């Protein structure tokens, strides 16, 4: 702007301009970091909710679960649909332990 008015640019003008540029770059970095914090906070909340859900799922001791699978097995119940579905559910549940 000084040049437009015929004034000479001073050393302090150059320092001011460099400082303004650095400040602008830092502000942009702050915005990116804030976005990262928001994203990570959301991910953390999801993980907390998952953990709470996992804790609320009842656990069955492994030996008891194996016993239930044997008792519900379709071979013991004339290959009934209920026996298949229940055994399948128990096997899926076993994978979560």
PEKAHU-V681189 format. One record per run of one state. SS is the DSSP state (2 for helix, 1 for strand, 0 for the rest). FROM is the first residue (numbers start at 0). LEN is the number of residues. Records with the same first field share a line. If there is no record, write none. Layout:
BEGIN
SS: FROM-LEN + FROM-LEN
END
This chain:
BEGIN
0: 0-2 + 5-5 + 56-5 + 72-1 + 76-4 + 96-1
2: 2-3 + 10-46 + 61-11 + 73-3 + 80-16
END
